[in-house]
Structure formats: structure tokens, C-alpha cells
Amino acid sequence: MNEIQFVHKREPDWQRLHMLTAKADVSPKQLTPDEIKEFVRLYKRVSADLALARTKSTNLELIEFLNDLCGRAYGTIYRPRSRGIRKSLGDGLATIAITFRKHFRFIFASFLIFVASGFFSYGSMQFKPETRPYFISPGDEANFDAWKTGKFDERSFEDSAGMSGFYASNNPRVSLIAGSSAAVTFGVASVYILYMTGAQFGALAHELTGVGHVGHLFISVSPHGVTELSGIFVAGGTGLLMGWTLLFPGRRRRGEALLAAGKDAIVLLATGVLMMYIAAPIEGFFSFNPRVPDTAKIAFASASAVCWFLFWYGFGRDREEAEQESAEALSAYY
């Protein structure tokens, strides 16, 4: 191969491909339809030049130049398409729903701990009144007395906004503690937080039953409670997942098992915190607003429950089924 003639003949195409690649690096949309066709044609030609240079030439600088040019052009052609905000959001929500279904047993166990704790405190106070101080601290008395009135004070917009901010800062912290503390307590801290939360709710329900306002409690809590309590159960389930993984790592080392479970745990914990933020303005502006009729609160809570159920049950099913089919095919292959 006459290298000088080869370079002299082919160099214009190399320079042209270099220019189009630099233009496409800014944005592929910078190229016109004709330039895109030219780009692909030149890439094929320069790839052939690279193959020829590698077999016929000992000029390492020339080979390196053509290899770099082809590599840049290849990256431009096969650059993954950027995902829009809508697609990214959909993928994120699908990941949340799939992870929820994958570890539903831990989330359901979290729910059962909360409910059992509520019944336990309610029953203890009902049949052994002397246990009341164990479930209601002196600091809770004022709050319980306010609930016993069966009504809420009027709130201004500023007051509601302030309370929403308080709920948004306090409630997510509880979820974070419930989920993140499991790794160092083998899940015991998560169980304890779920127990304390459920027991306090059961104690409040018992106190309000005695004055005929237990219905007021459930109606008032339900609008934000559907989301907030679900967030607590998800965060608690995260703790139970981590605790179970530490106690029963299977054939893997505990560190490896914890690392594998940690990916899903992060998704669940972030979901629990996000649900707390969603519930905060509902609690601040709607649930405890005396101007909102009970029927509206019940309707809102019912609609929220249906929406969350449909999301948890159905969102991302197509992707989940595709992933399962791929895993089954890979397992059958090996």
C-alpha cells in the first residue's frame, strides 16, 4: 500500500467525518437529514480505512488517529437516547411499585405489628385500667384532652402552612429512623417504633371511645392517614427486610446479603419518606380543618386508598413480567 497516496486520497473524508462528529457532539439535532446520511456513509468508509491501515500499514500514529475517529463516530451513532422527564418519572414509579410488591410480606408484617400493638394497648386499658400510665405519658395528656373535645380550632392559612411544615419535618424523620436503624439493631428498632406508634393510636382510640368520639378520630385521621400510615408501614417493612437479611443471610456472607438487600431497602425507605411529605399538606390543610365536612374527608380517604391500591398492585406490571421472563430464560439457558 502506498501510504502517501492513501492518506492524500482519503484525508478529505476523514476531516469531513471529524467535523460532523464534532457538530453532533454538541447535539445530534445539529445535523440535517442529509448530513446524517453522509455521516453514516463516511463512518463505514473510515471503518474500512482503519481495517486496511491495521493490516497493511505500520504507521501507528495513522492507525491511532483512525481508531480514535471511528470510536468517536461510533459513540455518536449508538449514543443512547436521552429520556424525557415523563419517561424517567414513569420508570422511577415503576421501580417503586415493583419493589413494593417484591417485599410485600415485610410491609404487611409491619402493618400487622402496628395493628396488633393498637389492639394490645386498647385491650390492656379496657380490662386493666391501671396500665393506662404505660401507654399515655404525662406529656400526651394535653393532646389527648384536645381530642376528647371532638372538635378542632379554626386555623388560618398561615397556621395550616406552619403545621404542614412541622409534619413535613417531623414525620419523615420517624420513617428514616424506623428504616435506617434496622441495620445496627437487626430490625429490633423498627419493631419498637411500629409498636410504640400502634400502641399510642390504640390508647387514643380507647380514650375517645369512653367519651363517644372514636368516630371523630378515624374520620379526622383517614384523609392523610391512608398515605401517612402506608408510608410508616413501608418504612417499617424496610427495617424488617434489613433485619431479616442480617439474621438469615442464606448462603451468602452477611455483608454481601446486606448489600444486595440494601438496593431495594433504599427504594422502600425513600418511598416511605416521600409518602410522609405527600401526607403533610393534607394533614395541615384538610384533615383537621373544621370547615371540611366529614363526608368530604371520608370520600377523600376512600379515593386515596383506591388510588394507592391500584398503584401498588398494577403499576409497572409490564416491566416486571418482562424482567421475570428474561430471568427465567437466562436460568433455563444455564
Secondary structure, 3 states (H helix, E strand, C coil): CCHHHHHHHHHHHHHHHHHHHHHHHHCHHHCCHHHHHHHHHHHHHHHHHHHHHHHHCCCHHHHHHHHHHHHHHHHHHCCCCCCCHHHHHHHHHHHHHHHHHHCHHHHHHHHHHHHHHHHHHHHHHHHCHHHHHHHCCHHHHHHHHHHHCCCCCCCCHHHHHHHHHHHHHHHHHHHHHHHHCHHHHCCHHHHHHHHHHHHHHHHHHHHHHHCCCHHHHHHHHHHHHHHHHHHHHHHHHHHHHHHHHHHCCCCCCHHHHHHHHHHHHHHHHHHHHHHHHHHHHHHHHHHCCCCCCHHHHHHHHHHHHHHHHHHHHHCCHHHHHHHHHHHHHHHHHC
